[in-house]
Amino acid sequence: MPKIKVLIIDDSALIRSIMREIINSQPDMEVVGQAPDPITARELIKQLNPDVLTLDVEMPRMNGLEFLEKLMRLRPMPVLMVSTLTERGNEVTLKALELGAVDFITKPRIGVTDGLAELSEEIGDKIRAAARARIRRHALNTTPVERPQPLPGIFLNTTEKLIFVGSSTGGTEALKEFLTRMPATSPAVLVTQHMPEAFTRSFAQRLDGLSAMTVKEAEHNERVLPGHAYIAPGHSHLLVKKSGAYYYTELSQAEPVNRHRPSVDVLFNSAAQVAGSNALGVIMTGMGKDGAVGMLAMRQAGAYTIAQDEASCVVFGMPKAAIELGAAIEVASLNDIAGRVLERLGRRG
């Protein structure tokens, strides 16, 4: 089987060297070229036809975002962003995902050599996922983007119903599509998206500005309210618990599950145990199988469960695992999931 061909684009010779060593140590991939800037990279892409690019953000001659936007219009291909853990880096990385990057790797600000070496397994996994990802051409948008209109919703007893969502690779855009279609009167939504802790607050704030619902990074022991979406912070598992008539969030620093903290399985298992048939579960695009076992527990506890279909997934990993396990009652396209959730809840007006 041919190896995955990777082109590294980074203005730092040190980063290029470390990334080359990590990638070439993987048995199923190889670095076919390196570029210190996008202008050089453009010629190497034509010559080498790589399967995956790793792309730095801040570079001379053309920044990574400008290059990514042009690339996804003219020659769409899998791109893995390499970003720095800064507030500015967070915003730029989230923008890159909007432009079509498959995923990102965070490089430490200090101890770069050791820090990246510790991420070698994650880097390999993300390059594999990127190589399998569905890449869509992004048209140049010359008109202002209109705020998505939420679906109509009239709900009764919304405090009794809860929606649980899990996602990973490609999930930032999938969650945006889902949450912007949910009305302000929606039952509460609890979300686990695989994402480093430095990014989840910025991600929640970005979604809050686009959604009719109030979107926030979850805090420990806060009451779960209708019309609110709670994003698991990158440092903790998110669970739901009940006290009296009300649901509350719980954050846990327990060991990673399926190599993830936060883990979708942890969230879904708590939904099965605490909310039972009052829960509705959704599993969306992502590599691996996190969430499949938890979704099966939800279904067995009486919850309705929906998996995103293969055609609309960036990476058909987590939904596929859930479907194969018999955890998903329904399979739906990303564009239809919000509508199916509202219809299933039986309160859509």
C-alpha positions as CSV (number, residue, x, y, z in Angstrom):
1,M,0.0,0.0,0.0
2,P,1.5,3.4,-1.0
3,K,2.6,5.7,1.8
4,I,0.8,9.0,2.5
5,K,2.8,11.8,0.9
6,V,3.1,14.8,3.2
7,L,4.4,18.3,2.3
8,I,5.5,20.5,5.3
9,I,5.0,24.2,5.0
10,D,6.6,26.2,7.8
11,D,9.1,29.1,7.9
12,S,10.9,27.6,10.9
13,A,13.7,25.2,9.8
14,L,13.6,23.7,13.3
15,I,9.8,22.9,13.0
16,R,10.3,21.5,9.6
17,S,13.1,19.2,10.8
18,I,11.1,18.0,13.8
19,M,8.0,17.4,11.8
20,R,9.9,15.5,9.1
21,E,11.4,13.2,11.7
22,I,8.1,12.5,13.3
23,I,6.3,11.9,10.0
24,N,9.0,9.7,8.6
25,S,9.0,7.6,11.7
26,Q,5.5,6.5,10.9
27,P,5.4,3.3,8.8
28,D,2.6,4.5,6.5
29,M,3.7,8.0,5.6
30,E,6.6,10.0,4.3
31,V,7.7,13.6,3.8
32,V,8.0,14.3,0.1
33,G,8.9,18.0,0.4
34,Q,9.4,21.0,2.6
35,A,8.7,24.7,2.0
36,P,9.6,27.8,4.0
37,D,6.6,29.7,2.6
38,P,3.5,29.3,0.5
39,I,5.0,30.7,-2.7
40,T,7.6,27.9,-2.7
41,A,4.9,25.4,-1.6
42,R,2.8,26.2,-4.5
43,E,5.4,25.0,-7.0
44,L,6.1,21.9,-4.8
45,I,2.5,20.9,-4.8
46,K,2.5,20.9,-8.6
47,Q,5.7,18.8,-8.7
48,L,5.0,16.4,-5.9
49,N,1.3,16.0,-5.7
50,P,1.2,15.4,-1.9
51,D,-1.7,13.8,-0.2
52,V,-1.6,16.0,2.9
53,L,-0.2,19.5,3.7
54,T,0.9,20.6,7.1
55,L,0.6,24.4,7.1
56,D,1.9,27.0,9.5
57,V,-0.1,30.2,10.0
58,E,2.4,33.0,10.4
59,M,4.8,32.9,7.4
60,P,6.6,35.4,5.1
61,R,5.5,36.3,1.6
62,M,1.9,35.0,2.3
63,N,0.3,34.1,5.5
64,G,-1.2,30.6,6.0
65,L,-4.9,31.8,5.9
66,E,-4.5,33.6,2.6
67,F,-2.8,30.6,1.1
68,L,-5.4,28.2,2.5
69,E,-8.3,30.3,1.1
70,K,-6.7,30.3,-2.4
71,L,-5.8,26.6,-2.2
72,M,-9.3,25.5,-1.2
73,R,-10.8,27.4,-4.1
74,L,-8.4,26.3,-6.8
75,R,-7.0,22.9,-5.7
76,P,-8.8,21.6,-2.6
77,M,-6.7,19.1,-0.7
78,P,-6.3,17.9,3.0
79,V,-4.6,20.5,5.1
80,L,-3.5,20.1,8.7
81,M,-2.8,23.5,10.4
82,V,0.1,23.9,12.7
83,S,-0.7,26.7,15.2
84,T,0.7,28.3,18.3
85,L,-1.1,28.2,21.6
86,T,-2.0,31.9,21.8
87,E,-5.2,33.9,21.8
88,R,-4.4,35.2,18.4
89,G,-3.5,31.7,17.3
90,N,-6.8,30.3,18.5
91,E,-8.9,32.7,16.5
92,V,-6.8,32.2,13.3
93,T,-7.0,28.4,13.7
94,L,-10.8,28.5,14.1
95,K,-10.9,30.6,10.9
96,A,-8.7,28.1,9.1
97,L,-11.2,25.3,10.0
98,E,-14.0,27.5,8.5
99,L,-11.9,27.8,5.3
100,G,-11.6,24.1,4.9
101,A,-8.6,22.9,7.0
102,V,-9.3,19.3,8.2
103,D,-7.8,19.7,11.7
104,F,-4.9,21.4,13.5
105,I,-1.9,20.6,15.7
106,T,-0.8,23.0,18.4
107,K,2.9,23.6,18.7
108,P,4.1,24.7,22.2
109,R,5.6,28.1,22.7
110,I,8.5,26.7,24.7
111,G,10.2,23.4,24.5
112,V,9.2,22.9,20.9
113,T,11.4,19.9,20.3
114,D,10.1,17.8,23.3
115,G,6.6,19.2,23.0
116,L,6.1,18.1,19.4
117,A,7.8,14.8,20.0
118,E,5.2,14.1,22.7
119,L,2.5,14.7,20.1
120,S,4.0,12.2,17.5
121,E,1.2,9.7,17.9
122,E,-1.5,12.4,17.6
123,I,0.3,13.9,14.6
124,G,0.3,10.6,12.8
125,D,-3.3,9.9,13.6
126,K,-4.4,13.4,12.3
127,I,-2.4,13.0,9.1
128,R,-4.1,9.6,8.5
129,A,-7.5,11.1,9.1
130,A,-6.7,14.1,6.9
131,A,-5.7,11.7,4.1
132,R,-9.1,10.0,4.2
133,A,-11.1,13.2,4.7
134,R,-13.7,14.5,2.3
135,I,-12.5,17.8,1.0
136,R,-15.0,20.3,-0.5
137,R,-14.1,23.2,-2.8
138,H,-14.7,26.5,-1.2
139,A,-16.2,29.2,-3.5
140,L,-15.0,32.7,-3.2
141,N,-17.8,34.5,-1.3
142,T,-18.0,38.2,-2.4
143,T,-21.2,38.9,-0.5
144,P,-21.6,39.2,3.3
145,V,-22.5,35.9,4.9
146,E,-26.0,36.0,6.3
147,R,-26.6,34.7,9.8
148,P,-28.2,31.3,9.5
149,Q,-31.8,31.2,10.4
150,P,-32.8,28.8,13.1
151,L,-35.7,26.4,12.5
152,P,-39.0,27.3,14.1
153,G,-39.5,25.7,17.5
154,I,-42.2,25.8,20.1
155,F,-41.3,23.7,23.1
156,L,-43.1,22.4,26.2
157,N,-41.4,21.0,29.3
158,T,-38.0,21.8,27.8
159,T,-36.3,21.3,31.2
160,E,-37.2,17.6,30.9
161,K,-35.5,17.1,27.6
162,L,-31.8,17.2,26.9
163,I,-29.7,16.9,23.7
164,F,-26.2,15.3,23.8
165,V,-23.8,15.8,20.9
166,G,-20.3,14.3,20.3
167,S,-17.9,15.1,17.5
168,S,-14.2,15.3,16.6
169,T,-12.4,15.9,13.2
170,G,-14.5,18.2,11.1
171,G,-16.8,18.8,14.1
172,T,-16.2,22.5,14.6
173,E,-18.1,23.2,11.3
174,A,-20.6,20.5,11.8
175,L,-21.5,21.9,15.3
176,K,-21.8,25.3,13.8
177,E,-24.3,24.0,11.2
178,F,-26.3,22.2,13.9
179,L,-26.4,24.8,16.6
180,T,-27.2,27.7,14.3
181,R,-30.3,25.8,13.2
182,M,-31.5,25.3,16.7
183,P,-34.1,27.8,18.0
184,A,-33.7,29.8,21.2
185,T,-36.5,27.7,22.7
186,S,-34.5,24.5,22.2
187,P,-33.9,22.1,25.1
188,A,-30.4,22.4,26.5
189,V,-27.6,20.9,24.4
190,L,-24.4,19.4,26.0
191,V,-21.5,19.0,23.6
192,T,-18.2,17.1,23.7
193,Q,-15.9,18.1,20.8
194,H,-12.3,16.8,20.8
195,M,-10.4,20.1,21.2
196,P,-7.4,21.3,23.3
197,E,-8.4,23.4,26.3
198,A,-6.9,26.6,24.9
199,F,-9.5,26.5,22.1
200,T,-12.8,25.5,23.6
201,R,-13.6,28.9,25.2
202,S,-12.9,30.8,21.9
203,F,-14.9,28.2,20.0
204,A,-17.9,28.6,22.4
205,Q,-17.8,32.3,22.1
206,R,-17.7,32.1,18.3
207,L,-20.7,29.8,18.2
208,D,-22.5,32.1,20.7
209,G,-22.2,35.0,18.3
210,L,-23.8,32.9,15.5
211,S,-26.5,31.0,17.3
212,A,-30.0,31.9,18.6
213,M,-29.1,29.7,21.6
214,T,-26.7,30.9,24.3
215,V,-23.5,28.9,23.8
216,K,-20.8,28.8,26.5
217,E,-17.9,26.7,27.8
218,A,-19.4,24.5,30.5
219,E,-18.5,25.1,34.1
220,H,-18.7,22.7,37.0
221,N,-22.0,22.3,38.8
222,E,-24.1,24.9,36.8
223,R,-27.8,24.3,36.2
224,V,-28.6,23.1,32.7
225,L,-31.0,25.6,31.2
226,P,-33.2,25.4,28.0
227,G,-31.9,27.6,25.2
228,H,-28.3,27.0,26.3
229,A,-25.6,24.9,24.8
230,Y,-22.7,23.8,26.9
231,I,-19.3,22.9,25.3
232,A,-17.0,20.6,27.3
233,P,-13.8,22.4,28.2
234,G,-10.7,20.9,26.7
235,H,-9.3,20.0,30.0
236,S,-12.2,18.0,31.5
237,H,-14.8,15.4,30.8
238,L,-18.4,16.8,30.7
239,L,-21.2,14.8,32.4
240,V,-24.7,15.5,33.4
241,K,-26.2,14.9,36.9
242,K,-29.6,15.5,38.5
243,S,-30.5,17.0,41.8
244,G,-34.2,17.2,42.6
245,A,-36.1,18.3,39.4
246,Y,-33.1,19.9,37.7
247,Y,-30.1,18.8,35.7
248,Y,-26.6,20.1,36.4
249,T,-23.2,19.9,34.7
250,E,-20.3,18.0,36.2
251,L,-16.7,18.4,35.1
252,S,-14.2,15.6,35.8
253,Q,-10.5,15.3,35.6
254,A,-10.6,11.5,35.5
255,E,-8.3,9.7,33.1
256,P,-8.8,10.0,29.4
257,V,-11.2,7.6,27.7
258,N,-10.4,6.3,24.2
259,R,-7.3,8.6,24.6
260,H,-9.6,11.6,24.9
261,R,-10.4,14.0,27.7
262,P,-13.1,15.3,27.2
263,S,-14.6,12.0,25.9
264,V,-17.9,11.6,24.1
265,D,-18.4,8.2,25.7
266,V,-18.2,9.8,29.2
267,L,-20.8,12.3,28.2
268,F,-23.1,9.8,26.6
269,N,-22.8,7.2,29.4
270,S,-23.9,9.9,31.9
271,A,-26.8,10.8,29.6
272,A,-27.9,7.1,29.7
273,Q,-27.6,6.9,33.4
274,V,-29.2,10.2,34.4
275,A,-31.5,11.3,31.6
276,G,-32.6,8.0,30.0
277,S,-35.5,8.4,27.7
278,N,-35.5,12.2,28.2
279,A,-32.2,12.3,26.2
280,L,-31.6,12.5,22.5
281,G,-28.1,11.7,21.3
282,V,-26.2,12.9,18.1
283,I,-22.9,11.6,17.0
284,M,-21.1,13.5,14.2
285,T,-18.0,13.5,12.1
286,G,-14.7,12.4,13.7
287,M,-11.9,9.9,13.6
288,G,-11.9,6.9,15.9
289,K,-14.8,5.3,17.8
290,D,-15.3,7.5,20.8
291,G,-19.0,7.8,21.6
292,A,-20.1,4.6,20.0
293,V,-20.4,2.6,23.2
294,G,-21.9,5.5,25.1
295,M,-24.5,6.0,22.4
296,L,-25.5,2.3,22.6
297,A,-26.0,2.8,26.3
298,M,-28.2,5.8,25.6
299,R,-30.3,3.8,23.1
300,Q,-30.7,0.9,25.5
301,A,-31.8,3.4,28.2
302,G,-34.6,4.7,25.9
303,A,-33.0,7.7,24.2
304,Y,-33.4,8.4,20.5
305,T,-30.1,8.4,18.7
306,I,-28.9,9.9,15.4
307,A,-25.6,9.4,13.5
308,Q,-24.4,11.7,10.8
309,D,-24.2,10.0,7.4
310,E,-21.0,9.1,5.5
311,A,-21.6,11.5,2.7
312,S,-21.7,14.6,4.9
313,C,-18.9,13.6,7.3
314,V,-15.4,15.0,6.9
315,V,-14.2,11.8,8.5
316,F,-16.7,8.9,8.8
317,G,-15.1,7.3,11.9
318,M,-17.2,7.9,15.0
319,P,-20.6,7.7,13.3
320,K,-19.5,4.6,11.5
321,A,-18.5,2.9,14.7
322,A,-21.9,3.8,16.3
323,I,-23.8,2.5,13.3
324,E,-21.9,-0.7,13.2
325,L,-22.5,-1.2,16.9
326,G,-26.2,-0.8,16.5
327,A,-26.2,2.4,18.6
328,A,-27.8,4.7,16.0
329,I,-31.6,4.5,15.5
330,E,-31.4,6.9,12.6
331,V,-28.7,8.1,10.1
332,A,-29.1,11.6,8.7
333,S,-27.2,14.2,6.6
334,L,-25.7,17.0,8.5
335,N,-28.1,19.5,6.9
336,D,-31.0,17.5,8.2
337,I,-29.9,16.6,11.8
338,A,-31.3,19.8,13.5
339,G,-34.7,19.3,11.8
340,R,-34.8,15.6,12.7
341,V,-33.9,16.4,16.3
342,L,-36.7,19.0,16.6
343,E,-39.2,16.7,14.9
344,R,-38.3,13.8,17.1
345,L,-38.7,15.9,20.2
346,G,-42.3,16.4,19.0
347,R,-42.4,20.1,19.8
348,R,-41.7,21.7,16.5
349,G,-44.2,24.4,15.6
